[in-house]
C-alpha cells in the first residue's frame, strides 16, 4: 500500500504562509479561555489551509485568530489588574 505524500510547496508558496499565532494563542488560553479556545480552532484551521495552499482561507482564519488572541489577552490582563487593585 503506497504512502500518501504531502504535496511539496515551492519557495514562493511558503512565502505566502499566513501567521497562525501559536504562542499568542497559548497565552490567550491561559489568560482568558472563553476566547482563547476558539482561537486554537482558528489557528488550527490556518495551519491546515496553509498546508493545502488555500491562501484566502488561511488569511481569513489568521485574522480571526489574531483578533481573538488580542481580545483574550487584554480581557485576561484586565481581570488580573482589577483583582490586583481590589486586594
Secondary structure, 3 states (H helix, E strand, C coil): CCCCCCCCCCHHHHHCCCCCCHHHHHHHHHHCHHHHHHHHHHHHHHHHHHHCCCHHHHHHHHHHHHHHHHHHHHHHHHHHHHHHHHC
